[in-house]
Amino acid sequence: MQIQDLPYSDPGVADARSGPHLLWWLFRNQRGGQLKALLWGLLHFSAVCALPFCVGLAVEAAVKGSAAGLLRTGGLLLLCGICVAVGDTFLHRAAVTNWITAAARLQQLLARKAAHLGSALTRRVAAGEVVAVSTGDVEKIGWFVEAVSRFTAAALTVVLVCVALIVYQPALGVVVAIGLPLVALAVLPLLPRATRRADVQREKAGRATELASDTVAGLRVLRGIGGEELFLTRYRSASQEVRHAAVRSARMWSLISAIQVVVPGLLLIAVVWHGVQLAREGRVTVGELVTVYSAVMVLNYPMRHFEEIAMAFSFSRPSATRAARVLSLRRPTDTEGTDTEGTGSEGTGSERTASEGAGTGEKPGGDLHDPLTGLLLPARRFTAVVCGDPDAAGELAARLGGHPAEPGPSVLLGGVALNDLPLDRARTTVLVQDKDPVLLSGSLRELLDVPTSGAVRAEDALAAAQCADVLDALAQASLDASDPMDTRVTERGRSLSGGQRQRLALARSLVTDPEVLVLDEPTSAVDSHTEARIAEGLRGLRSGRTTVVFTSSPLLLDRADSVVFLHKGTVAATGPHRELIATDPRYRAVVTRETEDEQDDSARDTTTDLTDRRERADGDALLGELDRLEENRLEEIEESA
């Protein structure tokens, strides 16, 4: 894989059992690139470490006065120089390619996982952590995956040089062969502490990122309540904690770097001292001493990669653990559908019916039924759902769309389980607009450029959602756009008010014209006059389609064909709005937002009224009985006379 070939057509299925498993999986999927980096690294490091031997040969030739030997040594030095340059160039090229392709593969996997999970992602993982994983963590993971091949080349080169020194000059080569492992292992006791400090730093940095993300997302609200300074103080405190943790981590790594300088220096001193003693005894020549000395000096270069691989693993391991945690998340339902065409699965009764409906390729239709709450929403009707708990309403709205974030029984549409449909078909059949829909940046035309049935024009959807003032506001902010549809919508619609963003989102949902449209509090941020017009427009534009609105607004409830009231997670009452508000105190309390005292007063008034009516009825019955007795008495007197 080359950089110009990115992105991957298929990034594969990651081994997300743990951070190390993910790192190993990424490495295995780059075998070709890792092999190239290893070969170029061996060429580069071997050529660098061969220079001392060439220098030793040159010294020997000079001592002997051999011009031919100097010429041959000069040719070897030239060849080594060329190999050093070529090897370094292509090693760097292969290393950067491995780094970028590993990071790109992981980013594709994270993006695919985010699209796969949808809103369930941020319910299980903080948004700040997702940002940290997809940016900084990806870079650290790519660094380690790339560094493995260079470290392997450096380690093999060190072993080869040690063997060559033992063969070339055993007396000094043995000292080098014993000393180099000690140099490599000298920092090993410090690595766990350095890793822990690095983990603390990244944990605090992740918290600061989450705090910054939440603050930016809620900046408009913070300004409204005067909370900017409070959150700024909190972020400053979090930032200082990150700084202190980074300084503590840097101190440990600087100590490791110092040891990596001091210990090889001590080895070099030992080699020189021992070599001088051997030279005095005549056991080594000057050229051999210069060769061994130069080799030890040059070996500091590949030995530096031992420190780098330790740092890379220390930084990448927690990053890989976080990435694996995100990649291991699963939806409670299969996005490909369990009853798609050609599965060959068998079932009985309603299961076969669902399988047939899911496998035909046609969109299912009919009544929408939630077996968990008992909610039944008739087809081609405008139904309002009242739920006293807003969180429960949001969960129910998400469940009605099929493939919910939480496990549970599937919602049925015309007897077909939505969870058994492929996710894309379920989404095109039942469209759910939640409480906080997102507006992407771009022109209004691009915002409304969504998959549609073609039966609803953008102009009609905007009119039904009462977006005339929104178009005027966008036109004023973008004077160079002659057509209102070409006006720009800023990121997440931040330049618009909450009500304007809500109406644009509603217009986008109406343009799609799905078979079933589920709206969760679509008018909570608009005034009552606009809400009444939206209710009329929504009812007219969605005529003949199934529309479900979760709301407690009397204006929307009064215009619905029927209202379903849910109490404690189950259907408690069904009927027209005015009938329910007159007969059901719990429904009335939710819609009118009565307090407990007001409910008690209302209950007492109702009880008193019923008592008065009962007393009047009892009095009327007693008077009627007396009149009847009087009439009977008169009849008896007349008969006796």
VOGU-3710 file (C-alpha; in Angstrom, 3 decimals, decimal comma):
1> mqiqdlpysd> 0,000/0,000/0,000  1,325/3,414/-1,028  0,213/6,766/0,318  -1,292/7,745/-3,034  -3,497/4,633/-2,913  -5,240/5,693/0,298  -7,924/5,317/1,510  -8,179/1,547/1,775  -10,998/-0,036/-0,168  -11,454/-2,315/2,840
11> pgvadarsgp> -9,490/-1,613/6,040  -10,341/-5,057/7,365  -11,705/-6,208/10,698  -9,496/-5,156/13,593  -8,480/-7,457/16,433  -9,836/-5,264/19,229  -9,472/-7,721/22,123  -6,830/-5,484/23,698  -4,350/-2,733/22,878  -1,396/-5,087/22,172
21> hllwwlfrnq> -3,621/-7,277/19,991  -4,610/-4,210/17,962  -0,955/-3,161/17,548  0,024/-6,654/16,414  -2,909/-6,761/13,991  -1,859/-3,453/12,431  1,727/-4,684/12,120  0,652/-7,946/10,476  -1,430/-6,073/7,926  1,678/-4,154/6,812
31> rggqlkallw> 3,988/-7,071/6,236  5,077/-5,816/2,823  5,846/-2,288/4,017  7,508/-3,567/7,196  9,741/-5,897/5,182  10,812/-3,016/2,930  11,636/-0,853/5,935  13,558/-3,730/7,528  15,686/-4,344/4,411  16,428/-0,665/3,852
41> gllhfsavca> 17,195/-0,326/7,575  19,650/-3,227/7,461  21,373/-1,633/4,467  21,586/1,756/6,157  22,716/0,592/9,626  25,130/-1,989/8,218  26,743/0,625/5,981  27,046/3,038/8,911  28,608/0,365/11,133  30,954/-0,757/8,336
51> lpfcvglave> 32,632/2,646/8,272  34,812/1,926/11,361  36,157/-1,232/9,718  37,042/0,798/6,623  38,799/3,354/8,817  40,748/0,583/10,549  41,812/-0,853/7,209  42,890/2,608/6,076  45,022/3,038/9,222  46,617/-0,373/8,695
61> aavkgsaagl> 47,372/0,492/5,057  48,878/3,809/6,077  51,080/2,170/8,717  52,291/-0,368/6,163  52,632/2,299/3,452  50,420/0,381/1,021  49,016/2,690/-1,648  46,915/-0,108/-3,118  45,424/-0,780/0,318  44,529/2,896/0,749
71> lrtggllllc> 42,934/2,896/-2,707  40,857/-0,156/-1,909  39,857/1,316/1,442  38,858/4,561/-0,262  36,642/2,616/-2,646  35,011/0,785/0,269  34,409/4,097/2,057  32,768/5,497/-1,074  30,568/2,409/-1,405  29,576/2,614/2,265
81> gicvavgdtf> 28,750/6,290/1,872  26,495/5,557/-1,100  24,783/2,737/0,818  24,300/5,013/3,827  22,665/7,712/1,693  20,471/5,347/-0,338  19,510/3,264/2,676  18,648/6,298/4,792  16,543/7,841/2,020  14,462/4,772/1,307
91> lhraavtnwi> 14,271/3,784/4,980  12,753/7,162/5,758  10,373/6,810/2,813  9,254/3,318/3,876  8,957/4,354/7,535  6,776/7,383/6,782  4,630/5,254/4,460  4,134/2,667/7,196  3,293/5,378/9,707  0,737/7,140/7,530
101> taaarlqqll> -0,895/3,986/6,179  -1,250/2,494/9,686  -2,787/5,736/10,959  -5,078/5,938/7,919  -6,214/2,331/8,353  -7,050/2,979/11,999  -8,870/6,214/11,175  -10,966/4,397/8,582  -11,814/1,733/11,138  -12,824/4,384/13,680
111> arkaahlgsa> -14,901/6,252/11,098  -16,638/3,035/10,061  -17,304/2,194/13,696  -18,744/5,676/14,326  -21,059/5,330/11,327  -21,983/1,824/12,441  -22,856/2,832/16,010  -24,434/6,209/15,258  -25,794/7,928/18,341  -24,937/4,884/20,452
121> ltrrvaagev> -21,233/5,821/20,249  -21,416/8,973/22,363  -23,709/7,211/24,827  -20,962/4,721/25,613  -17,826/6,806/25,042  -17,328/10,492/25,816  -17,106/12,730/22,753  -13,755/14,099/23,944  -12,296/10,595/24,120  -13,473/9,862/20,578
131> vavstgdvek> -11,718/13,041/19,392  -8,545/12,106/21,293  -8,509/8,585/19,834  -9,074/9,726/16,253  -6,348/12,402/16,396  -3,453/12,086/18,861  -3,836/8,391/19,637  -3,834/7,451/15,966  -0,500/9,252/15,501  1,100/7,484/18,482
141> igwfveavsr> -0,109/4,082/17,307  1,225/4,738/13,802  4,563/5,764/15,312  4,992/2,465/17,163  3,887/0,338/14,212  6,410/2,126/12,025  9,227/2,023/14,606  9,134/-1,778/14,989  10,840/-2,435/11,648  13,547/0,189/12,271
151> ftaaaltvvl> 14,195/-1,191/15,756  14,443/-4,725/14,355  16,957/-3,563/11,747  18,966/-1,743/14,414  18,949/-4,763/16,754  20,077/-7,141/14,001  22,834/-4,720/13,025  24,095/-4,537/16,615  24,226/-8,332/16,796  26,073/-8,535/13,478
161> vcvalivyqp> 28,599/-5,908/14,567  29,219/-7,699/17,869  29,842/-10,969/16,007  32,120/-9,184/13,538  34,129/-7,559/16,353  34,569/-10,899/18,104  35,855/-12,408/14,863  37,970/-9,344/14,028  39,503/-8,800/17,478  38,303/-11,302/20,092
171> algvvvaigl> 39,984/-9,620/23,054  38,120/-6,342/22,550  35,085/-7,819/20,798  34,112/-9,827/23,890  34,133/-6,649/26,001  31,841/-4,927/23,504  29,542/-7,964/23,229  29,152/-8,054/27,039  28,782/-4,313/27,460  26,168/-3,611/24,775
181> plvalavlpl> 23,376/-5,722/26,357  24,064/-3,921/29,640  23,706/-0,614/27,815  20,416/-1,725/26,262  19,029/-3,030/29,571  20,260/-0,166/31,743  17,042/1,811/31,333  14,725/-1,181/31,693  13,982/-0,618/35,426  12,906/2,960/34,686
191> lpratrradv> 10,474/2,123/31,878  7,481/1,059/34,065  7,622/4,323/36,011  8,011/6,338/32,823  5,055/4,476/31,318  2,873/5,180/34,347  3,701/8,869/34,236  2,975/8,977/30,523  -0,373/7,244/31,162  -1,288/9,839/33,793
201> qrekagrate> -0,389/12,617/31,387  -2,553/11,182/28,598  -5,450/10,563/30,998  -5,382/14,166/32,175  -5,004/15,377/28,585  -8,065/13,328/27,602  -10,096/14,884/30,411  -9,012/18,355/29,350  -10,010/17,564/25,771  -13,438/16,361/26,916
211> lasdtvaglr> -13,905/19,515/28,994  -12,902/21,720/26,062  -15,240/19,831/23,702  -18,177/20,126/26,092  -17,454/23,815/26,694  -17,317/24,642/22,983  -20,512/22,670/22,334  -22,353/24,553/25,090  -20,792/27,968/24,529  -24,064/29,600/23,553
221> vlrgiggeel> -25,746/28,373/26,735  -22,744/29,343/28,857  -22,911/32,889/27,556  -26,597/33,011/28,305  -26,139/32,076/31,966  -22,815/33,850/32,476  -20,882/30,634/33,022  -17,962/31,329/30,681  -15,575/32,350/33,449  -16,466/29,304/35,544
231> fltryrsasq> -15,722/26,864/32,728  -12,633/28,849/31,709  -11,325/28,462/35,252  -12,050/24,737/35,164  -10,218/24,364/31,855  -7,252/26,361/33,139  -7,041/24,055/36,130  -7,253/20,968/33,898  -4,629/22,442/31,568  -2,246/23,065/34,467
241> evrhaavrsa> -2,695/19,480/35,627  -1,759/18,312/32,134  1,311/20,569/32,175  2,507/19,279/35,551  1,969/15,681/34,442  3,853/16,346/31,195  6,779/17,864/33,104  6,954/14,835/35,434  6,845/12,513/32,440  9,503/14,528/30,594
251> rmwslisaiq> 11,812/14,369/33,615  11,709/10,602/33,584  12,315/10,385/29,851  15,178/12,887/30,097  16,729/10,684/32,807  16,416/7,699/30,468  18,053/9,716/27,689  20,874/10,724/30,029  21,484/7,092/30,955  21,543/6,241/27,252
261> vvvpglllia> 24,425/8,732/26,909  26,322/7,988/30,104  26,351/4,186/29,956  27,647/3,953/26,344  30,260/6,538/27,335  31,390/4,329/30,198  31,538/1,365/27,819  33,645/3,406/25,429  36,048/4,359/28,229  36,340/0,729/29,266
271> vvwhgvqlar> 37,062/-0,375/25,682  39,713/2,318/25,182  41,391/1,575/28,531  41,460/-2,152/27,872  42,562/-1,592/24,271  45,472/0,596/25,329  46,648/-2,088/27,730  46,443/-4,688/24,956  48,274/-2,369/22,528  51,122/-1,901/25,016
281> egrvtvgelv> 51,384/-5,643/25,276  51,407/-5,910/21,492  48,288/-8,047/21,392  46,361/-5,561/19,175  47,516/-3,219/16,454  46,768/0,476/16,231  44,391/-0,121/13,330  42,450/-2,745/15,302  42,154/-0,411/18,300  40,903/2,412/16,076
291> tvysavmvln> 38,403/0,053/14,445  36,940/-1,185/17,735  36,839/2,331/19,183  35,074/3,680/16,079  32,656/0,750/16,054  31,613/1,429/19,644  31,146/5,105/18,801  29,009/4,305/15,753  26,945/1,708/17,611  25,454/4,510/19,696
301> ypmrhfeeia> 23,388/5,382/16,603  21,467/2,083/16,242  21,358/1,758/20,046  19,262/4,937/20,140  16,438/2,951/18,583  16,173/0,868/21,757  15,161/4,020/23,613  12,808/5,055/20,796  10,961/1,729/20,685  10,529/1,872/24,460
311> mafsfsrpsa> 9,065/5,370/24,219  6,897/4,441/21,248  5,441/1,419/23,014  4,937/3,376/26,224  2,978/6,061/24,419  1,115/3,794/22,016  -0,034/1,076/24,428  -2,662/3,175/26,278  -3,611/4,810/22,988  -4,143/1,394/21,425
321> traarvlslr> -6,151/0,323/24,479  -8,498/3,287/24,041  -8,793/2,655/20,307  -9,512/-1,041/20,922  -12,209/-0,096/23,431  -13,952/2,020/20,804  -13,524/-0,574/18,060  -14,857/-3,346/20,293  -18,204/-1,603/20,800  -21,117/-3,451/19,233
331> rptdtegtdt> -24,677/-2,635/18,379  -27,307/-4,798/20,047  -28,672/-5,629/16,576  -27,074/-6,729/13,339  -26,939/-3,825/10,884  -27,114/-6,236/7,959  -30,424/-7,630/9,169  -31,074/-11,160/10,309  -33,882/-11,869/7,856  -32,485/-10,632/4,557
341> egtgsegtgs> -33,121/-12,345/1,236  -31,203/-15,523/0,642  -30,410/-16,388/4,259  -32,296/-19,654/4,016  -33,358/-19,410/7,641  -36,554/-21,072/8,674  -39,193/-19,852/11,075  -42,804/-20,223/11,944  -45,807/-17,963/11,960  -44,984/-14,301/12,277
351> ertasegagt> -41,236/-15,056/11,918  -41,779/-16,356/8,361  -43,995/-13,368/7,625  -41,328/-11,006/8,858  -38,693/-12,837/6,858  -40,766/-12,630/3,695  -41,445/-8,929/4,224  -37,782/-8,237/4,891  -36,542/-10,269/1,962  -38,717/-8,856/-0,792
361> gekpggdlhd> -36,689/-5,659/-1,055  -39,856/-3,592/-0,654  -40,410/-1,222/2,224  -42,763/-2,682/4,805  -45,884/-0,757/5,733  -48,722/-0,850/8,206  -49,205/-0,135/11,874  -46,157/0,566/14,004  -46,136/-1,446/17,218  -43,757/-1,424/20,170
371> pltglllpar> -44,240/-4,621/22,193  -42,211/-3,280/25,108  -44,638/-0,449/25,952  -47,725/-1,714/24,115  -47,696/1,395/21,916  -49,708/0,920/18,699  -49,501/3,666/16,083  -52,056/3,326/13,260  -50,845/3,628/9,685  -51,454/6,818/7,685
381> rftavvcgdp> -52,527/8,772/10,764  -51,102/11,698/12,712  -50,530/10,379/16,234  -49,163/12,319/19,194  -47,456/10,536/22,079  -47,302/12,105/25,526  -44,705/10,804/27,952  -44,031/12,364/31,330  -40,324/11,450/31,253  -38,398/13,229/28,437
391> daagelaarl> -35,553/10,693/28,592  -37,968/7,811/28,255  -39,583/9,592/25,315  -36,207/9,940/23,594  -35,415/6,257/24,125  -38,820/5,223/22,791  -38,429/7,472/19,740  -35,030/5,899/18,994  -36,491/2,406/19,430  -39,297/3,146/16,965
401> gghpaepgps> -36,655/3,645/14,269  -35,336/0,112/14,665  -31,799/-1,001/15,564  -31,802/0,906/18,878  -28,699/1,596/20,943  -29,948/-0,590/23,781  -31,010/-4,250/23,491  -34,683/-5,139/23,636  -37,591/-6,530/21,620  -37,859/-5,198/18,085
411> vllggvalnd> -40,490/-2,718/16,991  -42,845/-4,149/14,340  -43,973/-2,305/11,231  -46,820/-4,128/9,580  -45,696/-7,298/11,388  -42,094/-6,978/10,141  -39,424/-6,593/12,816  -37,385/-3,490/12,004  -34,333/-5,011/13,683  -34,449/-7,797/11,096
421> lpldrarttv> -34,169/-5,320/8,232  -30,778/-4,036/7,087  -30,005/-0,788/8,855  -30,183/1,370/5,711  -33,628/0,008/4,796  -34,901/0,498/8,327  -33,664/4,093/8,308  -35,278/4,934/4,963  -38,562/3,366/6,090  -38,763/4,976/9,527
431> lvqdkdpvll> -37,068/8,331/9,956  -36,490/9,553/13,520  -35,646/13,184/14,249  -34,351/13,527/17,790  -34,480/16,506/20,142  -31,177/17,982/19,000  -30,783/17,431/15,239  -27,468/18,466/13,713  -27,223/20,911/10,798  -24,124/20,442/8,676
441> sgslrelldv> -22,347/23,456/7,219  -22,993/24,332/3,582  -25,685/25,910/1,481  -29,360/25,464/2,231  -29,674/23,524/-1,021  -26,977/21,094/0,167  -28,684/20,791/3,547  -31,912/19,683/1,871  -30,109/17,432/-0,627  -31,074/14,182/1,108
451> ptsgavraed> -32,544/10,903/-0,177  -36,202/11,639/-0,877  -39,284/10,076/-2,372  -39,620/13,028/-4,770  -43,205/13,635/-3,660  -42,358/16,635/-1,458  -40,628/19,708/-2,832  -38,108/21,615/-0,740  -40,239/24,753/-1,009  -43,284/22,937/0,380
461> alaaaqcadv> -41,269/21,465/3,248  -39,822/24,878/4,138  -43,286/26,421/4,027  -44,787/23,699/6,216  -41,971/24,167/8,745  -42,544/27,955/8,722  -38,998/28,768/7,569  -39,754/32,074/5,803  -38,007/34,152/8,469  -35,101/31,703/8,467
471> ldalaqasld> -34,601/32,270/4,739  -34,692/36,028/5,310  -32,093/35,759/8,072  -29,805/33,634/5,904  -30,234/36,001/2,942  -29,276/38,994/5,072  -26,178/37,207/6,309  -25,176/36,209/2,743  -25,711/39,213/0,467  -23,855/37,645/-2,475
481> asdpmdtrvt> -26,416/34,829/-2,851  -29,219/35,722/-5,277  -31,161/32,524/-4,579  -32,132/31,856/-0,929  -31,354/28,195/-1,494  -27,694/29,131/-2,106  -27,303/30,908/1,234  -24,816/29,389/3,627  -25,591/27,598/6,847  -22,720/27,828/9,328
491> ergrslsggq> -21,326/24,847/11,226  -24,135/23,247/13,245  -26,226/26,313/12,382  -24,590/28,346/15,169  -25,514/31,652/13,540  -29,227/30,768/13,846  -31,440/30,699/16,886  -32,578/27,447/18,444  -36,037/27,751/16,924  -34,636/28,482/13,466
501> rqrlalarsl> -32,336/25,453/13,599  -35,244/23,324/14,764  -37,454/24,410/11,876  -34,726/23,821/9,271  -34,199/20,338/10,660  -37,938/19,713/10,489  -37,995/20,867/6,853  -35,156/18,465/6,054  -37,112/15,598/7,613  -40,248/16,531/5,708
511> vtdpevlvld> -38,367/16,607/2,384  -37,338/12,973/2,805  -41,031/11,974/2,923  -40,494/8,627/4,692  -43,204/6,054/5,145  -43,075/6,703/8,907  -41,827/9,967/10,394  -41,059/10,121/14,126  -40,470/13,582/15,586  -39,250/14,101/19,134
521> eptsavdsht> -40,302/17,556/20,423  -40,027/19,228/16,982  -41,424/22,604/18,172  -40,012/22,967/21,684  -37,991/26,079/20,739  -40,630/28,047/18,778  -43,363/30,406/19,928  -47,001/29,359/20,174  -48,186/31,188/17,034  -45,471/29,587/14,896
531> eariaeglrg> -46,138/26,241/16,566  -49,818/26,389/15,602  -48,941/27,072/11,959  -46,354/24,282/11,981  -48,997/21,887/13,317  -51,319/22,747/10,440  -48,522/22,515/7,873  -47,290/19,218/9,268  -50,783/17,738/9,226  -51,420/18,869/5,655
541> lrsgrttvvf> -48,066/17,832/4,181  -48,038/14,414/5,875  -51,601/13,541/4,915  -51,804/9,845/4,067  -48,481/9,112/5,784  -47,765/7,776/9,257  -46,565/10,590/11,501  -45,659/10,235/15,170  -44,895/13,280/17,325  -43,579/13,057/20,864
551> tsspllldra> -44,783/16,252/22,504  -46,703/17,720/25,402  -47,734/20,871/23,529  -51,540/21,352/23,544  -51,350/23,007/20,111  -49,884/19,878/18,502  -51,955/17,499/20,604  -55,199/19,208/19,631  -54,446/18,736/15,919  -53,451/15,073/16,140
561> dsvvflhkgt> -55,847/12,372/14,968  -55,318/10,606/18,278  -53,173/10,931/21,390  -51,455/8,101/23,273  -50,493/8,729/26,887  -47,680/6,669/28,407  -47,332/6,401/32,159  -44,423/4,558/33,788  -43,378/2,975/30,513  -46,719/1,583/29,389
571> vaatgphrel> -49,747/2,870/27,496  -52,179/4,343/30,034  -54,783/6,049/27,833  -55,685/6,654/24,199  -58,089/9,113/22,652  -58,566/12,705/21,462  -56,684/15,397/23,342  -59,750/17,190/24,729  -61,297/13,988/25,943  -58,128/12,873/27,726
581> iatdpryrav> -57,554/16,239/29,368  -61,104/16,178/30,721  -61,082/12,600/31,973  -57,501/11,644/32,876  -55,857/13,643/35,722  -52,413/12,178/35,027  -52,564/13,220/31,396  -53,834/16,657/32,355  -50,995/17,068/34,859  -48,359/16,321/32,192
591> vtretedeqd> -49,874/18,523/29,490  -50,776/21,493/31,700  -47,670/20,997/33,869  -49,657/21,087/37,082  -47,743/20,921/40,340  -48,558/18,336/42,984  -50,432/20,932/45,054  -52,454/21,920/42,014  -53,208/18,265/41,313  -54,355/17,802/44,918
601> dsardtttdl> -56,538/20,913/44,672  -57,971/19,685/41,399  -58,632/16,274/42,921  -60,339/17,872/45,935  -62,461/20,074/43,673  -63,411/17,037/41,640  -64,280/15,089/44,803  -66,346/17,971/46,196  -68,186/18,368/42,921  -68,952/14,648/42,789
611> tdrreradgd> -70,133/14,745/46,413  -72,438/17,674/45,686  -73,829/15,911/42,669  -74,365/12,737/44,678  -76,118/14,646/47,480  -78,359/16,422/44,986  -79,160/13,113/43,361  -79,967/11,528/46,697  -82,237/14,483/47,604  -84,050/14,303/44,315
621> allgeldrle> -84,572/10,573/44,794  -85,998/11,105/48,310  -88,434/13,759/47,097  -89,521/11,498/44,295  -90,157/8,655/46,747  -92,265/10,964/48,998  -94,338/12,129/46,021  -94,903/8,507/45,022  -96,050/7,568/48,545  -98,362/10,590/48,675
631> enrleeiees> -99,926/9,609/45,349  -100,437/6,027/46,579  -102,073/7,338/49,764  -104,506/9,531/47,799  -105,406/6,606/45,567  -106,207/4,422/48,612  -108,474/7,154/50,121  -110,359/7,552/46,831  -110,908/3,772/46,566  -112,234/3,527/50,136
641> a> -114,654/6,404/49,542
//
